[in-house]
């Protein structure tokens, strides 16, 4: 459901309170969508928990469920056994390669995802030449088994996002 006009004031009030308390980097609040029936309580509770996890990942003080984007799909399934098995296998392969070759592939993956797929921004953040980043991304693609270049960024982004989500969930 879409937030109503009165609901906006609740979110704005929460933002003002958090700002006043100077807790923006320590306290995160997740709001569910508005639900009007008592049998929707479990949905509201889950939505607020998912919004809280996503807010913690992105260091946002207040986040509404309707603003989660892809996290509304990822957070509920991140502990599914199949997802975890595939995820852990791919992350383990990257970490093993990094330990053996001191290649910084996992760091490159995370920075590339945070840089929204920009090679130049990734290179600048990592103080590396763009060709070095291209080579690392190609190595990551071969290790995680992404054959199609057009699927590579989505695959890498999902791995990076799942990593961040799981780190928050582990520390809850």
C-alpha positions as CSV (number, residue, x, y, z in Angstrom):
1,X,0.0,0.0,0.0
2,X,1.1,3.5,-0.7
3,X,1.8,5.8,2.3
4,X,-0.9,8.3,3.0
5,X,-0.5,12.0,3.8
6,X,-0.7,11.5,7.6
7,X,1.9,8.7,7.4
8,X,4.4,11.1,5.9
9,X,4.4,13.2,9.0
10,X,5.3,10.1,11.1
11,X,8.4,9.5,8.9
12,X,9.4,13.2,8.9
13,X,9.0,13.3,12.7
14,X,11.2,10.2,13.1
15,X,13.9,11.8,10.9
16,X,13.8,15.0,13.0
17,X,14.0,13.1,16.3
18,X,17.0,11.0,15.0
19,X,18.7,14.2,13.8
20,X,18.2,15.9,17.1
21,X,19.6,12.9,19.0
22,X,22.6,12.8,16.6
23,X,22.2,9.0,16.3
24,X,22.0,8.8,12.5
25,X,24.9,6.4,12.3
26,X,23.9,4.2,15.3
27,X,20.2,3.8,15.2
28,X,18.1,2.6,12.3
29,X,14.4,2.4,12.0
30,X,12.4,0.4,9.4
31,X,8.8,1.2,8.7
32,X,6.3,-1.2,7.1
33,X,3.7,-0.2,4.6
34,X,0.4,0.8,6.1
35,X,-1.8,-2.2,6.8
36,X,-5.4,-1.9,8.0
37,X,-6.4,-5.4,8.8
38,X,-5.3,-7.3,11.9
39,X,-4.5,-10.4,9.9
40,X,-1.8,-8.4,8.1
41,X,0.2,-7.8,11.3
42,X,2.8,-10.5,10.4
43,X,3.3,-8.8,7.0
44,X,3.8,-5.4,8.7
45,X,6.2,-6.9,11.2
46,X,8.3,-8.6,8.5
47,X,8.3,-5.5,6.3
48,X,9.5,-3.3,9.2
49,X,12.3,-5.9,10.0
50,X,13.4,-6.0,6.3
51,X,13.4,-2.2,6.1
52,X,15.5,-2.1,9.3
53,X,18.0,-4.5,7.8
54,X,18.2,-2.5,4.6
55,X,18.5,0.7,6.5
56,X,21.4,-0.8,8.5
57,X,23.2,-1.9,5.3
58,X,22.9,1.5,3.7
59,X,23.4,3.5,7.0
60,X,20.1,5.3,6.5
61,X,18.4,6.4,9.8
62,X,14.9,5.8,8.6
63,X,13.7,3.6,5.7
64,X,10.2,2.6,4.6
65,X,9.5,-0.8,3.2
66,X,8.1,0.7,0.0
67,X,11.6,2.2,-0.7
68,X,13.5,-1.0,-0.4
69,X,13.8,-1.8,-4.0
70,X,15.6,-5.1,-4.7
71,X,16.2,-5.7,-1.0
72,X,12.5,-6.5,-0.6
73,X,13.4,-9.6,-2.7
74,X,16.9,-10.4,-1.4
75,X,16.4,-10.1,2.4
76,X,13.6,-12.7,2.7
77,X,15.5,-15.3,0.7
78,X,19.1,-14.7,1.8
79,X,18.9,-17.5,4.4
80,X,17.3,-20.0,2.0
81,X,19.6,-23.0,1.9
82,X,20.1,-23.0,-1.9
83,X,20.9,-19.3,-2.0
84,X,23.3,-19.6,0.9
85,X,25.1,-22.6,-0.7
86,X,25.6,-20.9,-4.0
87,X,26.5,-17.6,-2.4
88,X,29.0,-19.1,0.1
89,X,30.6,-21.2,-2.7
90,X,31.2,-18.2,-4.9
91,X,32.5,-16.0,-2.1
92,X,34.7,-18.9,-0.9
93,X,36.2,-19.2,-4.4
94,X,37.0,-15.5,-4.5
95,X,38.5,-15.5,-1.0
96,X,40.7,-18.5,-1.7
97,X,42.0,-16.9,-4.9
98,X,42.7,-13.7,-3.0
99,X,44.6,-15.6,-0.2
100,X,46.6,-17.5,-2.8
101,X,47.4,-14.6,-5.2
102,X,46.9,-11.5,-3.0
103,X,44.6,-10.3,-5.8
104,X,42.0,-8.2,-3.9
105,X,39.2,-9.6,-6.0
106,X,36.6,-9.6,-3.3
107,X,37.5,-5.9,-2.5
108,X,37.2,-5.1,-6.2
109,X,33.9,-6.8,-6.4
110,X,32.5,-4.8,-3.4
111,X,33.9,-1.5,-4.7
112,X,32.6,-2.2,-8.2
113,X,29.1,-2.9,-6.9
114,X,29.2,0.2,-4.7
115,X,30.4,2.2,-7.7
116,X,27.3,1.1,-9.7
117,X,29.4,-0.8,-12.2
118,X,31.7,2.1,-13.1
119,X,35.2,0.9,-13.9
120,X,36.6,4.4,-13.7
121,X,35.0,5.1,-10.3
122,X,36.1,1.7,-9.0
123,X,39.7,2.4,-10.2
124,X,39.7,5.8,-8.5
125,X,38.4,4.5,-5.2
126,X,41.0,1.7,-5.2
127,X,43.8,3.8,-6.5
128,X,44.3,1.4,-9.4
129,X,44.5,1.8,-13.2
130,X,41.3,1.1,-15.1
131,X,42.9,-1.8,-16.9
132,X,43.8,-3.4,-13.6
133,X,40.2,-3.2,-12.6
134,X,39.0,-4.7,-16.0
135,X,41.5,-7.6,-15.5
136,X,40.2,-8.2,-12.0
137,X,36.6,-8.1,-13.1
138,X,37.4,-10.6,-15.9
139,X,39.0,-12.9,-13.3
140,X,36.0,-12.5,-11.0
141,X,33.7,-13.4,-13.9
142,X,35.7,-16.6,-14.7
143,X,35.9,-17.6,-11.0
144,X,32.1,-17.2,-10.3
145,X,31.2,-18.7,-13.7
146,X,29.4,-15.8,-15.3
147,X,29.7,-16.5,-19.0
148,X,27.6,-13.7,-20.4
149,X,29.2,-10.2,-19.9
150,X,25.7,-8.6,-19.8
151,X,24.8,-10.7,-16.7
152,X,28.1,-10.1,-15.0
153,X,27.3,-6.8,-13.2
154,X,24.0,-8.1,-11.9
155,X,25.7,-11.3,-10.6
156,X,28.4,-9.3,-8.9
157,X,26.0,-6.8,-7.5
158,X,23.9,-9.6,-6.0
159,X,26.9,-11.2,-4.4
160,X,28.0,-7.9,-2.9
161,X,24.5,-7.0,-1.7
162,X,24.0,-10.4,-0.1
163,X,27.3,-10.1,1.6
164,X,26.3,-6.8,3.2
165,X,22.8,-8.0,4.1
166,X,24.2,-11.2,5.7
167,X,26.8,-9.1,7.7
168,X,24.1,-7.0,9.2
169,X,21.9,-10.1,10.0
170,X,24.8,-11.8,11.7
171,X,25.4,-8.8,13.9
172,X,21.7,-8.3,14.9
